[in-house]
């Protein structure tokens, strides 16, 4: 069984253009994610799914220089881009991550992959209901599930999402969600890379931990103990998962 992490990445961003290559304490978000994914015991392959927009040549060049696999597809139809990337690689299970989540927790990821495989889920994530802080988003699903929603999703805003389209067919698929435990249910907290304020927060976290691997729990504990860090981006309006 082939399990591939597909990282969605592009340079265009309304609030923070070029954010995925912005330095976060000396290393950009793509590299942070790739380095963390190397710790996974389940993932066989990692690939950047970027677009054919000329602006994304910068991402392609970075991948060339750092020996990172990449695929180029539609800019606006993210569902099509991820589907064709997975189809090209003949992937069985997709671990879907966006490049604005540099704190991806590998322990959480491996648990979700295991739960999907052992118990026969079609889709497993931690964002069916937002309980974790924004920034730890992981979606795991089978290629068959992706192929189904790719064929069923009509043109329009839903094509800018991948796995969340599965939730429209909750009677057809086995869907699981990994909730945050008590004390870590902080969906209002922003630990994702949407704005320059977010970049400042993320950089401070990476500066604190250095080269040491840290989990979602470690990260949340640290920022909760430093309210001055939380204050930096507490007024940033967050997107709702799955909305266009």
N, C-alpha and C positions, 0 to 999 in steps of 0.2 A: 504493500500500500504506500503510495506516494503522498506525503504531506508537505505542502509548500506554503510558506509565509509570503503573501503578496502585499507589498507596502504601496499604498496609493500615494503618489507624490506629483505635485506640479508647482510651478513657480507663481502662477496667478493666484492672488488672494485679495479680496476686497479690502480687508482691514490691515493686512501685513504682506505686501508682495515680496516674494523671494524668501519667505520665512523658513522653508525647509532646508535652505542652505545657509541660514543665518547662524553665526557662531554662538553656541551655548556653552560658555566656559571653555572655549577652545576647540569644540567639536560640534558639527551641525547635527540637526535632528535625525537625518537619515543615517548618519554614521553611528549615533548613539543607539538607534533602534537595531541596526544590523549587528553591532557589537553585542548587544544584550541578547539578541536572538541566537547567537552562537552558543549560549548556555543551555538552550532547549535540548531535552533528550528525545523529543518527538519529531522535530522539524528536519526534513531531508534537504530542503532547498529554500533559498531566500531570493526574491526578485522584486525589483522596483517596477511598478506599473505606472509609467508616465505617459505623456501625450505627444502627439505629432506637432503641437504648436511650437514654432521656432523658439519661443521663449524658454522651452524646456530642454533646449540643447545644452544648457548649463548643467542640468541634472544628468543628462546622458554623458557629458564630458566628465563629470565627477565620477560616475559609475565606471567609465573606461579607466580613469586614473587610479581607481581604488579597487579594481577587480570585483565589481558588484554586478550581478546579472540585471538586465533591464528588459522591459517590453514597452513598445510605444503603441498607443491606440487612441481612441476618441477622447477629446478633451471634455466634452459636455456629457456624453453618455458613459458614465463611469461603470455602469453595469455591463455594458458591452465590452469595455476595455478589460475589466477583470475576467469576464467570461472567456474572452478570446485568449487572454494570457494563460489562463488555466487550461484551456483546451489545447493550446499549442504545446504546453509542457506535459500534457496527459496526466494531470493532477487528479488524485482521488479525493483528497481533503484539503480545503483552503483555510488557512489562518489569515483572516482579513484584518489589516492594520492600516491606519492612516498615518502619514508622516508627521502629523502634528501631535503625536502621542509618544514623545521620547522616553517616557517613564514606563513603557510597557513592562508588566510584571511577568517574568518567565515562569515562575512557580504557578501563578494563576493560569497562564496560557497552557502549560503542560497538563494541569488538572482538567481544564476544559476539553482538551483534545482527548484525554483518556476517557472522560465521561461520555463524550460523543461516540467514541469507538466501542467501548465496553458495553454501553447500554443502548446502542443503536439509535441515538438521536440523529436527526437530520440537520439541526441547527442548534448551536449552543453559544451563548454570549453572556456578557455582563451588562448589557444595555437594553434588554427587553423592557426592563424597568430600571431607570437610572437610580442606583443607590450609591455607587462609588463616586468619588469626585470626577468631574469631567477631565479626561486625560489618560485613563487606564482602559480605554475602550478596546475590546477584542471580540471578534466574531469568528466562529469556527463552523464550517458547514461542508457538506459533501458536494462533489461536483454535480451529481445528479440533481441535488436541490438547486444549485446555481443555474443549471441548464433549464430547469423548469421555470424559474422566475424570469430568466432571460427571455424565454419564449412567450411568457404571459404578460410581462410588464409593458403597457402601451407607451408610445412616445409622450414625453412630458417630464415634469419635475421628478417623478419617482425614478427615472433613469439615472439621476445623479447620485443614487444610492445603490448598494448591493444587497447585503444580507437582510436589511430591514424590510425589504419587500416580501420576505418569507412570512412575516407576521400577518400579512393579509390572507394567508392560506393556513391558518393555525389549525384548521380541522383536518388538513391533509398531511401535515408534518409533525414529527415529534420535536418539540421546541423546549429547550432548557435555559435557565438563567442562573448565573452565579451571583447571589446577592452579597453585599458587603455585610459583615457582622456588626453587631451593636458596638457603637463607639466609632465606627468608620463609615457610617451611613451619612455621607456629606455630599449629596448631589449638587448642592449649590456652590461648592468649592471648585475653582478653576485651576487645574494643573495641566492644561493643554496649551498648545502654541497657536493662539489666534491673533494676538496683538503684541506690540512691543513691551507692554507691561507684563504680559505672560512670559516673554523671553527673559525679562529681568528676574522674575520669580524662579523660572526653571534654571537659569544660570546659577542662582544662589544655592539651589538644591544640589546641583552637580558640583559646585565649588566645595560644599560641605562634605560630601561623600567621597570626592576625588575618584580614584580608580576602583574603589570598593563597590561591589554589586549591592544594590539595595532593593527591597521589595516595596510594594504599594504601602504596606503597613509602616515600614521604616520612613518612607517619604511623608506620609500623612502625619506620623508622630512628630517628625522634625518641623514641618510647617506649623502644626498646631502649637508647638512650643516656642514659635517665633511669630507672634501676631503682627510684628512689623513687616514681615514678608507677605503674609496674607493680605495686608492692607494695600499692597502695591497694585493688585489687580482685582480687588473685591468689587469694584464698580463696573467691571466689564460685563456686558450682557452676553449670556451664553446661548448657543444654539440648542434646539431641542432635537435629540437623536431621531433620525429618520424623516425629518421634515425638509421639504424642498426649499 
